[in-house]
């Protein structure tokens, strides 16, 4: 049995085991299962080959064709006998199948079995920026996700936001920004993007929004703005009022869009914003 036929047989077996309602139609070779199978394959896809990647190329039973080469700038791989074959954007397994077809179509080999292995990946790099231990560019491996990548970058700092941004260029060169919650990911949740990382992506970890509080509170200082935080919660975060403090005499100095600050009396249920400076005054009685 040829490799491609073996893969199809295994895929059909997995669908039957999963009790898919269209498994019988898939076995007959018609119906919608190909779409689902392709989606499953895409979600588990290996790292794609790209320009500059170093790969080994071998053909079973043809030791003289074994070679180590590079993917060219135009995404092609120089294949003995067949010449340049386009492999850019393909996984090693997909590239092997395309080269097998090129060797068959060119009538160089009757039934070739090609193996492509990536040795050094230069195309599959991503950038990690912002509040991480070691910002920089990293080579990604198969099916790496954002949490794995952040760990490789030394983890997030204590000033990091709970939300990070996945920046991914589309086919037109526009950058698509996806907001992802680290708290949700740490609980095992997955977004629609499934957090799968691809070559050319960037991960930006912004600094968490912070507020400042001083005056008659137990522990004045700088603190993280939590979602939905109010002034009374900010006071509690700072250890609560001192014996001389008054909840009725609280001021907020707030940053405006033009860079200036305005000062006003604060209500206890008022939301706290990034860069707010809260002052708790003494009671006058």
N, C-alpha and C positions, 0 to 999 in steps of 0.2 A: 504493500500500500504506500502510495506517495505521501510526502509530508503534508501537502495541502489537503488531501483527502482525509488524512488522519486527524488534522486539526478540526475539520468540519464534523467528522464523526464524534469527536470528543465534545464539541460544542452542542451538538444535538442531544447527546447523552445527558449533559448537564441540564438542558432545558427540560428533558423528560423527568429527571429527578426532582426538579423544582416544581413539577406539576403545572407547568405553564399551560394555559387553555389552548394555545395555538401550537403546542408541541407536535401534535399529529400532522398538522398541515406543514410544519417545518420539515418533518421527516419525508414528506411527499415531495418537497422541493418547491412549494408554492406558499402563498399567504404572506403575512407581515413579519415573520420572525427575523428576517435578515436585518431589518431596521433595529430591532431590540438587540440582536447579537452584535451589530456594529457599535451600538451605543455602549454595550458592556465592554467590548474590546477597547473602545476609546477611553473609557474611564480607568482602564488598567494598562494603558498604553505605556510602552517604554519611552525613554528619552529619545527624542528625535535626532537624527544625524543632521549636521550642518557644516558650513564651510570651515575648514581648518581642523576638523576632527581627524584624528589618526585611527585607522581601522586595520584589522587583519582580514584578509580575504582568502578563502580556501574552497576547493571543490573536491568532494569525496571521490577518491580514486584517481585524482589528478594532482599529484604532489608538485609537479612542475608549475602549476598555476597558483600555488600558495604565495602570497605576497603581503607586505605591509605598505600601506599607502595613505594618502590624505584625500579628504573630500575637497574638491576644487572650489574656487570662489563662486562659481555658477551652480554649485550643488551637485556636480557630477562626480562619479567615481570611475577612474580608468580601469576597465576590466580587461584582462588578457583575452584576446581574440575578439570580444564583442565591442571593445572601445569604450568611449564615455557613456555612462548610464546615469540618468537622473535619480539621485537618492536623497536629495535635500528634503527635509520635512518628514522622512520616513523613519520608522523604528528599524533596528538592525534586522529583525525578522522580515519586515515588509521589503526592505532593501534586498534581502536574499531572494525573495520571491520574484522581484522585478528583474534581478540579474539572471535568475534561472530562465525566465521567459525570454530575455534577450539572447541568451545562449541557444535556446531552443529555436527561436524565430530565425536566428542567423544560421541555423543548421550546423553549429559548431559542435554541439553535444546533443545526444538523443534525450537523455533523462538526467540532467545535472542536479546535483544536490549541493547547494552553496551555503556556506556559513560566513556571516559577517559579525565581527566582534569589535566593539569600540574600545580602543586602548586609552586614548587621551581625548577628552571632550573640551574643545575650545569654544564651540558655538553655544553650548547649553550652560550659560552663565546668567546669574541673576544678581541684582544689587539689593543690599539691605542697608537702609539709611535711617537716621534718626536716633531714638533713644534705645540703642542696643550696646552691648559690651564691646563688640568689635565690628563697626560698620565696614562694608567693603563689598567686593564681588566674589561670588562663590559658584563653583561648578556643582550643578545639581545631578542627582542620581534618579533612578526610576521611582516614580510615584511619590516623590518627596512632597510634604505638605508644609504649610506655613509654620506650624509649631516646630517641626523638625529643623526648618531653615533658621528660625529665630534661635533655637538652641545652638546651632552651628555658629551663629554670629555672637555667641556669648550670652544669650538671653537678654531680656529687656531690663532696663535700669529701673531704679525705684521711682524715677520721675516719669516713667512711660505711661501713656494713656492706655485704657482698656480697649480702645478701638484702633486698629491698624488699617492701612490702605494698600490694596493690591493694585498696582498700576500696570496695565497690559496694553501694548499697542495692537490695534486691529489691522486688518489687511490693507486699509487705506492710510495707515500711519497715524491715525487718531488714538490718543491714549484714553483707555476706559478705566475709570477709577471705581473700585469696589470697596465698600466699607465692611470690615469684618470684625466681629466682637471676639476678643481673646477669651473672655469669660465663657461665652457660649461654646467656643471650640474646646476649652479645657473640660467642659462638661460632656464632650462627645458630640456636640451638635455640628452639623455641616450646612454650609450655605449652598445656594444654587450652583455656585462655581466649584463646589466640592473642595476648595482650597488647593487644588492640584496646581503645582508650579510648573511653568514652562520657561524655556530659554528666552531671554529678553525681558522677562518680568522684572519689576522693582517692588520691593516691600518698604513702605515708609511707616515708621513708628513715631508718631508725634508726641510731644511733651504733654502730659496731662494738664488739664485746666486746673488752676490753683487760685486760692484766695488767701488773703492775709487778715489776721485778726489780732488786735492788741487792746490794751486797756485793762478793765477789771474782769479778766478771765483768768482761770487757774493756769493755763498753759498757752500763752500767746505764741504766735508763730505763723508758719505757712503750711497750708493743708490742701489736699486734693478736693476738687469740687466733685461731689458724687451726684449721679443723676437725680434730679428732683430735689436737691438739697435746699432747705430754707434757712433763714437767718437763725431761728431758734436751734436748728440742727447744727448749724455752724458753731454756735456758742457751746452746745453740748460737746462737739468734736474738740473744742479747745479746753475741755475739762469743766465747763460750766462757769457760773459767775463766782467771783470772790464775795465775801460777806459785804463788801462795799458796792458791789456792782448792781446796776439797775437794768431790767429788761425794757423799761420805758425810755431809756436814754441811750439809744443805739444809733450810730450814724454809719452810712455807707459812702465811701468815696469810690465812684464808678468811672471807669475808663470809657470815653466816648469815641466815636468813629474817627474824629479829627485828631485824636491823640491827647485831648484835654481831659481833665477830671471834673466831675460835678459831685458835690456833697449834699446829702439829703438825709432826713430822718428815716430810719428803717422800720418796716413792719415785721413782726416776728414770723409771719407766714410768707414773707417776700422771698422769691427765688434768689439764690446766690449765683452770681455770674463769674466768669473767668476774670481774674485780676482785680476783683473787688477788694477793697480795704475796709474792714469793719472795725469800728471803734466802739467799745462798750464803756460808757462813762460811769462815774460814781453816782450813787443815789443822793439826792439833795436833802433827804430826810434821814 
